[in-house]
Amino acid sequence: MGKRDIAAKIVKGWDALAETYQRKIRISTYDVHYGPLGHGERQLRLLGNVRGKRSLEIGCGGGQNTIALARWGAKASGVDPARKQIEFARRLAKKSGVSATFEVAPAEDLSLF
């Protein structure tokens, strides 16, 4: 099994899992998180002021970090190869009242940007 086959299976898995995952796992849209057990951006302060800057979250999943960046004033975009994750991210951004763009794309091809 080659890399493309493995990648396709992972994406298919996330498409099947996305709705349940996003319903069960609550991820804040008010702070950028760096992992499930790590501190967030508000505590670590790695990014600095993002207001007016363009951001691209690669592998954005449900878009929570992208939405947090948009709340902080960034021109925020997110990409993920899983269509169901991007659909969730778009709905969440709308519900959150923020302007962020989300596209279905693999990390290996960011030609949209």
MIMAR-705199 format. One line per field, with one value per atom (N, C-alpha, C, CB): residue number from 0; residue in one letter; chain; atom name; x, y, z. Coordinates in nm, 3 decimals, padded with zeros to 5 digits. Glycine has a CB too. Example, Ala and Ser with C-alpha at 12.3 -4.5 7.8 and 13.67 -1.06 7.14 Angstrom:
REM MIMAR-705199
nuti = 0, 0, 0, 0, 1, 1, 1, 1;
filo = A, A, A, A, S, S, S, S;
koldren = A, A, A, A, A, A, A, A;
drennu = N, CA, C, CB, N, CA, C, CB;
xx = 01.319, 01.230, 01.320, 01.131, 01.285, 01.367, 01.290, 01.408;
yy = -00.569, -00.450, -00.330, -00.447, -00.225, -00.106, 00.003, -00.060;
zz = 00.780, 00.780, 00.780, 00.905, 00.708, 00.714, 00.787, 00.572;
END
This chain:
REM MIMAR-705199
nuti = 0, 0, 0, 0, 1, 1, 1, 1, 2, 2, 2, 2, 3, 3, 3, 3, 4, 4, 4, 4, 5, 5, 5, 5, 6, 6, 6, 6, 7, 7, 7, 7, 8, 8, 8, 8, 9, 9, 9, 9, 10, 10, 10, 10, 11, 11, 11, 11, 12, 12, 12, 12, 13, 13, 13, 13, 14, 14, 14, 14, 15, 15, 15, 15, 16, 16, 16, 16, 17, 17, 17, 17, 18, 18, 18, 18, 19, 19, 19, 19, 20, 20, 20, 20, 21, 21, 21, 21, 22, 22, 22, 22, 23, 23, 23, 23, 24, 24, 24, 24, 25, 25, 25, 25, 26, 26, 26, 26, 27, 27, 27, 27, 28, 28, 28, 28, 29, 29, 29, 29, 30, 30, 30, 30, 31, 31, 31, 31, 32, 32, 32, 32, 33, 33, 33, 33, 34, 34, 34, 34, 35, 35, 35, 35, 36, 36, 36, 36, 37, 37, 37, 37, 38, 38, 38, 38, 39, 39, 39, 39, 40, 40, 40, 40, 41, 41, 41, 41, 42, 42, 42, 42, 43, 43, 43, 43, 44, 44, 44, 44, 45, 45, 45, 45, 46, 46, 46, 46, 47, 47, 47, 47, 48, 48, 48, 48, 49, 49, 49, 49, 50, 50, 50, 50, 51, 51, 51, 51, 52, 52, 52, 52, 53, 53, 53, 53, 54, 54, 54, 54, 55, 55, 55, 55, 56, 56, 56, 56, 57, 57, 57, 57, 58, 58, 58, 58, 59, 59, 59, 59, 60, 60, 60, 60, 61, 61, 61, 61, 62, 62, 62, 62, 63, 63, 63, 63, 64, 64, 64, 64, 65, 65, 65, 65, 66, 66, 66, 66, 67, 67, 67, 67, 68, 68, 68, 68, 69, 69, 69, 69, 70, 70, 70, 70, 71, 71, 71, 71, 72, 72, 72, 72, 73, 73, 73, 73, 74, 74, 74, 74, 75, 75, 75, 75, 76, 76, 76, 76, 77, 77, 77, 77, 78, 78, 78, 78, 79, 79, 79, 79, 80, 80, 80, 80, 81, 81, 81, 81, 82, 82, 82, 82, 83, 83, 83, 83, 84, 84, 84, 84, 85, 85, 85, 85, 86, 86, 86, 86, 87, 87, 87, 87, 88, 88, 88, 88, 89, 89, 89, 89, 90, 90, 90, 90, 91, 91, 91, 91, 92, 92, 92, 92, 93, 93, 93, 93, 94, 94, 94, 94, 95, 95, 95, 95, 96, 96, 96, 96, 97, 97, 97, 97, 98, 98, 98, 98, 99, 99, 99, 99, 100, 100, 100, 100, 101, 101, 101, 101, 102, 102, 102, 102, 103, 103, 103, 103, 104, 104, 104, 104, 105, 105, 105, 105, 106, 106, 106, 106, 107, 107, 107, 107, 108, 108, 108, 108, 109, 109, 109, 109, 110, 110, 110, 110, 111, 111, 111, 111, 112, 112, 112, 112;
filo = M, M, M, M, G, G, G, G, K, K, K, K, R, R, R, R, D, D, D, D, I, I, I, I, A, A, A, A, A, A, A, A, K, K, K, K, I, I, I, I, V, V, V, V, K, K, K, K, G, G, G, G, W, W, W, W, D, D, D, D, A, A, A, A, L, L, L, L, A, A, A, A, E, E, E, E, T, T, T, T, Y, Y, Y, Y, Q, Q, Q, Q, R, R, R, R, K, K, K, K, I, I, I, I, R, R, R, R, I, I, I, I, S, S, S, S, T, T, T, T, Y, Y, Y, Y, D, D, D, D, V, V, V, V, H, H, H, H, Y, Y, Y, Y, G, G, G, G, P, P, P, P, L, L, L, L, G, G, G, G, H, H, H, H, G, G, G, G, E, E, E, E, R, R, R, R, Q, Q, Q, Q, L, L, L, L, R, R, R, R, L, L, L, L, L, L, L, L, G, G, G, G, N, N, N, N, V, V, V, V, R, R, R, R, G, G, G, G, K, K, K, K, R, R, R, R, S, S, S, S, L, L, L, L, E, E, E, E, I, I, I, I, G, G, G, G, C, C, C, C, G, G, G, G, G, G, G, G, G, G, G, G, Q, Q, Q, Q, N, N, N, N, T, T, T, T, I, I, I, I, A, A, A, A, L, L, L, L, A, A, A, A, R, R, R, R, W, W, W, W, G, G, G, G, A, A, A, A, K, K, K, K, A, A, A, A, S, S, S, S, G, G, G, G, V, V, V, V, D, D, D, D, P, P, P, P, A, A, A, A, R, R, R, R, K, K, K, K, Q, Q, Q, Q, I, I, I, I, E, E, E, E, F, F, F, F, A, A, A, A, R, R, R, R, R, R, R, R, L, L, L, L, A, A, A, A, K, K, K, K, K, K, K, K, S, S, S, S, G, G, G, G, V, V, V, V, S, S, S, S, A, A, A, A, T, T, T, T, F, F, F, F, E, E, E, E, V, V, V, V, A, A, A, A, P, P, P, P, A, A, A, A, E, E, E, E, D, D, D, D, L, L, L, L, S, S, S, S, L, L, L, L, F, F, F, F;
koldren = A, A, A, A, A, A, A, A, A, A, A, A, A, A, A, A, A, A, A, A, A, A, A, A, A, A, A, A, A, A, A, A, A, A, A, A, A, A, A, A, A, A, A, A, A, A, A, A, A, A, A, A, A, A, A, A, A, A, A, A, A, A, A, A, A, A, A, A, A, A, A, A, A, A, A, A, A, A, A, A, A, A, A, A, A, A, A, A, A, A, A, A, A, A, A, A, A, A, A, A, A, A, A, A, A, A, A, A, A, A, A, A, A, A, A, A, A, A, A, A, A, A, A, A, A, A, A, A, A, A, A, A, A, A, A, A, A, A, A, A, A, A, A, A, A, A, A, A, A, A, A, A, A, A, A, A, A, A, A, A, A, A, A, A, A, A, A, A, A, A, A, A, A, A, A, A, A, A, A, A, A, A, A, A, A, A, A, A, A, A, A, A, A, A, A, A, A, A, A, A, A, A, A, A, A, A, A, A, A, A, A, A, A, A, A, A, A, A, A, A, A, A, A, A, A, A, A, A, A, A, A, A, A, A, A, A, A, A, A, A, A, A, A, A, A, A, A, A, A, A, A, A, A, A, A, A, A, A, A, A, A, A, A, A, A, A, A, A, A, A, A, A, A, A, A, A, A, A, A, A, A, A, A, A, A, A, A, A, A, A, A, A, A, A, A, A, A, A, A, A, A, A, A, A, A, A, A, A, A, A, A, A, A, A, A, A, A, A, A, A, A, A, A, A, A, A, A, A, A, A, A, A, A, A, A, A, A, A, A, A, A, A, A, A, A, A, A, A, A, A, A, A, A, A, A, A, A, A, A, A, A, A, A, A, A, A, A, A, A, A, A, A, A, A, A, A, A, A, A, A, A, A, A, A, A, A, A, A, A, A, A, A, A, A, A, A, A, A, A, A, A, A, A, A, A, A, A, A, A, A, A, A, A, A, A, A, A, A, A, A, A, A, A, A, A, A, A, A, A, A, A, A, A, A, A, A, A, A, A, A, A, A, A, A, A, A, A, A, A, A, A, A;
drennu = N, CA, C, CB, N, CA, C, CB, N, CA, C, CB, N, CA, C, CB, N, CA, C, CB, N, CA, C, CB, N, CA, C, CB, N, CA, C, CB, N, CA, C, CB, N, CA, C, CB, N, CA, C, CB, N, CA, C, CB, N, CA, C, CB, N, CA, C, CB, N, CA, C, CB, N, CA, C, CB, N, CA, C, CB, N, CA, C, CB, N, CA, C, CB, N, CA, C, CB, N, CA, C, CB, N, CA, C, CB, N, CA, C, CB, N, CA, C, CB, N, CA, C, CB, N, CA, C, CB, N, CA, C, CB, N, CA, C, CB, N, CA, C, CB, N, CA, C, CB, N, CA, C, CB, N, CA, C, CB, N, CA, C, CB, N, CA, C, CB, N, CA, C, CB, N, CA, C, CB, N, CA, C, CB, N, CA, C, CB, N, CA, C, CB, N, CA, C, CB, N, CA, C, CB, N, CA, C, CB, N, CA, C, CB, N, CA, C, CB, N, CA, C, CB, N, CA, C, CB, N, CA, C, CB, N, CA, C, CB, N, CA, C, CB, N, CA, C, CB, N, CA, C, CB, N, CA, C, CB, N, CA, C, CB, N, CA, C, CB, N, CA, C, CB, N, CA, C, CB, N, CA, C, CB, N, CA, C, CB, N, CA, C, CB, N, CA, C, CB, N, CA, C, CB, N, CA, C, CB, N, CA, C, CB, N, CA, C, CB, N, CA, C, CB, N, CA, C, CB, N, CA, C, CB, N, CA, C, CB, N, CA, C, CB, N, CA, C, CB, N, CA, C, CB, N, CA, C, CB, N, CA, C, CB, N, CA, C, CB, N, CA, C, CB, N, CA, C, CB, N, CA, C, CB, N, CA, C, CB, N, CA, C, CB, N, CA, C, CB, N, CA, C, CB, N, CA, C, CB, N, CA, C, CB, N, CA, C, CB, N, CA, C, CB, N, CA, C, CB, N, CA, C, CB, N, CA, C, CB, N, CA, C, CB, N, CA, C, CB, N, CA, C, CB, N, CA, C, CB, N, CA, C, CB, N, CA, C, CB, N, CA, C, CB, N, CA, C, CB, N, CA, C, CB, N, CA, C, CB, N, CA, C, CB, N, CA, C, CB, N, CA, C, CB, N, CA, C, CB, N, CA, C, CB, N, CA, C, CB, N, CA, C, CB, N, CA, C, CB, N, CA, C, CB, N, CA, C, CB, N, CA, C, CB, N, CA, C, CB, N, CA, C, CB, N, CA, C, CB, N, CA, C, CB;
xx = 00.084, 00.000, 00.089, -00.096, 00.066, 00.147, 00.096, 00.154, 00.173, 00.138, -00.001, 00.243, -00.030, -00.160, -00.275, -00.167, -00.257, -00.362, -00.384, -00.324, -00.275, -00.284, -00.352, -00.144, -00.311, -00.371, -00.520, -00.302, -00.558, -00.700, -00.779, -00.717, -00.722, -00.790, -00.805, -00.713, -00.704, -00.711, -00.821, -00.574, -00.825, -00.928, -01.067, -00.905, -01.081, -01.209, -01.250, -01.200, -01.154, -01.181, -01.228, -01.058, -01.162, -01.203, -01.341, -01.101, -01.370, -01.504, -01.610, -01.513, -01.579, -01.674, -01.684, -01.633, -01.576, -01.566, -01.598, -01.429, -01.590, -01.593, -01.713, -01.593, -01.832, -01.952, -01.951, -02.078, -01.922, -01.918, -01.806, -01.902, -01.688, -01.573, -01.605, -01.449, -01.658, -01.685, -01.798, -01.720, -01.891, -01.999, -01.947, -02.112, -01.855, -01.808, -01.690, -01.770, -01.603, -01.483, -01.507, -01.357, -01.512, -01.536, -01.402, -01.622, -01.378, -01.254, -01.290, -01.174, -01.225, -01.254, -01.227, -01.172, -01.311, -01.287, -01.241, -01.415, -01.198, -01.153, -01.003, -01.230, -00.938, -00.794, -00.738, -00.759, -00.618, -00.549, -00.488, -00.439, -00.517, -00.466, -00.354, -00.579, -00.258, -00.143, -00.142, -00.015, -00.249, -00.261, -00.359, -00.125, -00.413, -00.517, -00.472, -00.572, -00.345, -00.296, -00.207, -00.222, -00.182, -00.091, -00.162, -00.011, -00.084, -00.137, -00.175, -00.034, -00.263, -00.306, -00.224, -00.452, -00.256, -00.184, -00.196, -00.237, -00.308, -00.324, -00.220, -00.464, -00.181, -00.080, 00.061, -00.105, 00.080, 00.215, 00.263, 00.219, 00.171, 00.204, 00.316, 00.246, 00.296, 00.394, 00.372, 00.391, 00.248, 00.215, 00.226, 00.077, 00.212, 00.208, 00.075, 00.324, 00.067, -00.056, -00.082, -00.047, -00.198, -00.231, -00.328, -00.291, -00.374, -00.470, -00.418, -00.500, -00.501, -00.468, -00.373, -00.409, -00.319, -00.228, -00.306, -00.123, -00.250, -00.311, -00.259, -00.280, -00.351, -00.311, -00.369, -00.357, -00.295, -00.340, -00.314, -00.269, -00.421, -00.407, -00.416, -00.517, -00.308, -00.301, -00.340, -00.156, -00.440, -00.495, -00.585, -00.382, -00.675, -00.756, -00.866, -00.816, -00.896, -01.005, -01.133, -00.968, -01.193, -01.318, -01.306, -01.384, -01.184, -01.163, -01.156, -01.269, -01.149, -01.153, -01.038, -01.150, -00.915, -00.803, -00.819, -00.670, -00.863, -00.884, -00.987, -00.928, -01.093, -01.197, -01.142, -01.318, -01.062, -01.001, -00.914, -00.916, -00.836, -00.752, -00.837, -00.661, -00.947, -01.038, -01.096, -01.152, -01.131, -01.183, -01.080, -01.220, -00.952, -00.843, -00.804, -00.723, -00.876, -00.853, -00.771, -00.790, -00.732, -00.655, -00.749, -00.580, -00.694, -00.764, -00.736, -00.716, -00.823, -00.794, -00.852, -00.846, -00.770, -00.812, -00.765, -00.755, -00.839, -00.801, -00.820, -00.881, -00.735, -00.749, -00.741, -00.639, -00.813, -00.810, -00.852, -00.904, -00.796, -00.835, -00.971, -00.730, -01.024, -01.151, -01.267, -01.151, -01.350, -01.463, -01.558, -01.538, -01.586, -01.679, -01.625, -01.706, -01.495, -01.435, -01.452, -01.285, -01.430, -01.445, -01.591, -01.394, -01.684, -01.826, -01.858, -01.916, -01.806, -01.826, -01.764, -01.766, -01.642, -01.572, -01.650, -01.430, -01.704, -01.783, -01.908, -01.823, -01.977, -02.096, -02.058, -02.168, -01.948, -01.905, -01.865, -01.787, -01.795, -01.757, -01.882, -01.668, -01.979, -02.104, -02.175, -02.197, -02.186, -02.249, -02.175, -02.255, -02.042, -01.958, -01.958, -01.816, -02.012, -02.019, -01.886, -02.076, -01.797, -01.666, -01.651, -01.552, -01.567, -01.535, -01.404, -01.526, -01.415, -01.297, -01.328, -01.263, -01.226, -01.247, -01.190, -01.182, -01.258, -01.216, -01.223, -01.304, -01.119, -01.111, -01.069, -01.014, -01.123, -01.080, -00.952, -01.192, -00.843, -00.714, -00.616, -00.658, -00.530, -00.425, -00.310, -00.372, -00.234, -00.120, -00.017, -00.054, -00.014, 00.086, 00.052, 00.098, -00.070, -00.108, -00.182, -00.193, -00.108, -00.166, -00.173, -00.084, -00.188, -00.190, -00.306, -00.195, -00.410, -00.520, -00.473, -00.631, -00.361, -00.313, -00.186, -00.291;
yy = -00.118, 00.000, 00.124, 00.000, 00.213, 00.333, 00.449, 00.376, 00.559, 00.677, 00.732, 00.786, 00.737, 00.790, 00.705, 00.800, 00.574, 00.484, 00.505, 00.337, 00.519, 00.540, 00.674, 00.534, 00.778, 00.911, 00.907, 01.014, 00.838, 00.829, 00.757, 00.754, 00.654, 00.581, 00.669, 00.452, 00.748, 00.838, 00.942, 00.908, 01.002, 01.101, 01.037, 01.162, 00.919, 00.848, 00.823, 00.715, 00.787, 00.766, 00.891, 00.714, 01.004, 01.130, 01.173, 01.240, 01.150, 01.182, 01.102, 01.156, 00.976, 00.891, 00.929, 00.745, 00.978, 01.005, 01.150, 00.972, 01.243, 01.386, 01.428, 01.464, 01.390, 01.435, 01.390, 01.383, 01.265, 01.212, 01.277, 01.060, 01.288, 01.349, 01.491, 01.348, 01.572, 01.712, 01.727, 01.789, 01.634, 01.639, 01.602, 01.543, 01.506, 01.458, 01.537, 01.313, 01.584, 01.655, 01.805, 01.610, 01.875, 02.020, 02.093, 02.065, 02.165, 02.240, 02.388, 02.196, 02.467, 02.610, 02.683, 02.673, 02.780, 02.869, 03.006, 02.884, 03.012, 03.137, 03.137, 03.164, 03.025, 03.017, 02.919, 02.972, 02.945, 02.852, 02.743, 02.925, 02.619, 02.508, 02.439, 02.407, 02.385, 02.319, 02.170, 02.380, 02.118, 01.976, 01.956, 01.913, 01.837, 01.815, 01.830, 01.679, 01.813, 01.822, 01.943, 01.697, 02.022, 02.135, 02.265, 02.150, 02.364, 02.497, 02.562, 02.584, 02.661, 02.733, 02.859, 02.768, 02.926, 03.048, 03.159, 03.097, 03.171, 03.277, 03.265, 03.273, 03.143, 03.124, 03.125, 02.993, 03.062, 03.050, 03.174, 02.933, 03.246, 03.370, 03.351, 03.478, 03.254, 03.226, 03.308, 03.079, 03.347, 03.411, 03.563, 03.374, 03.624, 03.770, 03.819, 03.829, 03.948, 04.009, 03.964, 04.163, 03.903, 03.854, 03.946, 03.715, 04.053, 04.144, 04.193, 04.263, 04.174, 04.219, 04.128, 04.353, 04.026, 03.933, 03.820, 03.878, 03.760, 03.643, 03.518, 03.639, 03.426, 03.300, 03.184, 03.292, 03.076, 02.955, 02.838, 02.935, 02.773, 02.655, 02.532, 02.651, 02.458, 02.338, 02.218, 02.318, 02.144, 02.034, 02.088, 01.949, 02.179, 02.254, 02.173, 02.372, 02.055, 01.977, 02.056, 01.934, 02.070, 02.143, 02.293, 02.100, 02.345, 02.489, 02.571, 02.542, 02.508, 02.584, 02.684, 02.489, 02.644, 02.739, 02.851, 02.666, 02.818, 02.920, 03.021, 02.856, 02.974, 03.063, 03.150, 02.982, 03.093, 03.173, 03.284, 03.084, 03.250, 03.352, 03.461, 03.287, 03.423, 03.522, 03.612, 03.452, 03.554, 03.635, 03.738, 03.544, 03.701, 03.791, 03.890, 03.709, 03.888, 03.988, 03.944, 04.103, 03.817, 03.768, 03.745, 03.637, 03.752, 03.710, 03.560, 03.791, 03.482, 03.342, 03.247, 03.306, 03.150, 03.043, 02.910, 03.066, 02.805, 02.671, 02.573, 02.627, 02.473, 02.366, 02.231, 02.377, 02.137, 02.000, 01.910, 01.982, 01.791, 01.703, 01.636, 01.597, 01.639, 01.572, 01.669, 01.519, 01.639, 01.724, 01.746, 01.664, 01.643, 01.655, 01.749, 01.516, 01.749, 01.842, 01.986, 01.809, 02.008, 02.144, 02.188, 02.148, 02.098, 02.133, 02.176, 02.013, 02.102, 02.137, 02.274, 02.030, 02.296, 02.422, 02.541, 02.418, 02.527, 02.636, 02.665, 02.600, 02.561, 02.581, 02.647, 02.447, 02.601, 02.655, 02.802, 02.574, 02.837, 02.978, 03.065, 02.992, 03.018, 03.094, 03.110, 03.024, 03.000, 03.002, 03.096, 02.861, 03.102, 03.185, 03.331, 03.132, 03.359, 03.496, 03.554, 03.582, 03.469, 03.518, 03.492, 03.450, 03.571, 03.554, 03.477, 03.691, 03.354, 03.269, 03.185, 03.180, 03.150, 03.066, 02.927, 03.129, 02.829, 02.691, 02.621, 02.617, 02.545, 02.474, 02.330, 02.544, 02.242, 02.103, 02.095, 02.006, 02.059, 02.049, 01.973, 02.190, 01.896, 01.828, 01.925, 01.704, 01.895, 01.980, 01.987, 01.928, 01.884, 01.878, 01.972, 01.736, 02.023, 02.112, 02.233, 02.037, 02.340, 02.464, 02.569, 02.517, 02.525, 02.617, 02.716, 02.539, 02.686, 02.781, 02.910, 02.719, 02.902, 03.016, 03.073, 02.979;
zz = 00.000, 00.000, 00.000, 00.122, -00.095, -00.108, -00.023, -00.251, -00.022, 00.056, 00.020, 00.036, -00.109, -00.152, -00.101, -00.304, -00.104, -00.055, 00.095, -00.083, 00.167, 00.311, 00.340, 00.376, 00.269, 00.287, 00.257, 00.198, 00.151, 00.114, 00.223, -00.021, 00.283, 00.390, 00.515, 00.425, 00.544, 00.659, 00.638, 00.683, 00.520, 00.489, 00.496, 00.349, 00.441, 00.445, 00.591, 00.367, 00.673, 00.815, 00.885, 00.883, 00.856, 00.917, 00.868, 00.887, 00.741, 00.691, 00.765, 00.540, 00.796, 00.867, 01.015, 00.855, 01.071, 01.214, 01.252, 01.261, 01.159, 01.189, 01.273, 01.061, 01.234, 01.305, 01.451, 01.235, 01.475, 01.611, 01.690, 01.611, 01.630, 01.698, 01.741, 01.606, 01.648, 01.680, 01.782, 01.553, 01.784, 01.882, 02.022, 01.840, 02.029, 02.159, 02.215, 02.148, 02.129, 02.173, 02.157, 02.092, 02.266, 02.263, 02.262, 02.386, 02.154, 02.139, 02.134, 02.010, 02.214, 02.223, 02.091, 02.335, 02.063, 01.949, 01.999, 01.863, 02.124, 02.184, 02.214, 02.311, 02.191, 02.213, 02.111, 02.360, 02.065, 01.975, 02.062, 01.887, 02.028, 02.107, 02.030, 02.143, 02.103, 02.043, 02.067, 02.095, 02.120, 02.147, 02.261, 02.180, 02.273, 02.373, 02.518, 02.355, 02.544, 02.682, 02.706, 02.717, 02.601, 02.614, 02.644, 02.488, 02.679, 02.703, 02.571, 02.778, 02.578, 02.459, 02.436, 02.470, 02.327, 02.288, 02.392, 02.156, 02.456, 02.557, 02.668, 02.618, 02.700, 02.803, 02.745, 02.877, 02.631, 02.575, 02.500, 02.482, 02.437, 02.365, 02.262, 02.465, 02.175, 02.070, 01.943, 02.036, 01.916, 01.789, 01.788, 01.751, 01.901, 01.904, 01.851, 01.821, 01.822, 01.772, 01.628, 01.781, 01.604, 01.471, 01.396, 01.481, 01.462, 01.399, 01.264, 01.493, 01.161, 01.027, 00.950, 01.035, 01.015, 00.948, 00.884, 01.046, 00.782, 00.719, 00.789, 00.567, 00.816, 00.877, 00.796, 01.025, 00.792, 00.725, 00.818, 00.587, 00.861, 00.945, 00.855, 01.057, 00.848, 00.765, 00.851, 00.704, 00.803, 00.883, 00.991, 00.945, 00.953, 01.050, 01.116, 00.984, 01.064, 01.124, 01.126, 01.266, 01.244, 01.259, 01.262, 01.380, 01.244, 01.229, 01.355, 01.148, 01.470, 01.595, 01.609, 01.712, 01.575, 01.583, 01.482, 01.560, 01.362, 01.259, 01.306, 01.127, 01.368, 01.418, 01.531, 01.468, 01.620, 01.727, 01.667, 01.820, 01.566, 01.501, 01.436, 01.396, 01.375, 01.317, 01.426, 01.238, 01.539, 01.651, 01.695, 01.771, 01.685, 01.727, 01.618, 01.767, 01.506, 01.402, 01.284, 01.460, 01.278, 01.163, 01.045, 01.198, 00.926, 00.805, 00.795, 00.674, 00.854, 00.882, 00.778, 01.017, 00.740, 00.649, 00.706, 00.506, 00.671, 00.713, 00.600, 00.836, 00.594, 00.495, 00.565, 00.385, 00.511, 00.561, 00.447, 00.687, 00.435, 00.326, 00.347, 00.306, 00.469, 00.500, 00.478, 00.645, 00.379, 00.342, 00.459, 00.225, 00.537, 00.650, 00.757, 00.711, 00.777, 00.873, 00.825, 00.895, 00.697, 00.641, 00.647, 00.495, 00.620, 00.631, 00.774, 00.589, 00.872, 01.012, 01.041, 01.105, 00.994, 01.019, 00.963, 00.957, 00.845, 00.785, 00.867, 00.641, 00.911, 00.995, 01.128, 01.021, 01.187, 01.316, 01.303, 01.371, 01.197, 01.176, 01.163, 01.050, 01.087, 01.070, 01.204, 00.967, 01.278, 01.410, 01.505, 01.469, 01.492, 01.578, 01.535, 01.578, 01.418, 01.370, 01.326, 01.476, 01.276, 01.230, 01.081, 01.308, 01.021, 00.881, 00.870, 00.808, 00.821, 00.799, 00.677, 00.925, 00.603, 00.485, 00.510, 00.360, 00.454, 00.471, 00.336, 00.576, 00.304, 00.178, 00.200, 00.082, 00.118, 00.119, 00.036, 00.063, 00.101, 00.031, 00.118, -00.005, 00.055, 00.131, 00.161, 00.052, 00.261, 00.298, 00.185, 00.426, 00.101, -00.006, -00.124, -00.057, -00.129, -00.238, -00.186, -00.341, -00.164, -00.113, -00.224, 00.006, -00.348, -00.461, -00.456, -00.589, -00.379, -00.361, -00.297, -00.277, -00.224, -00.150, -00.208, -00.008;
END
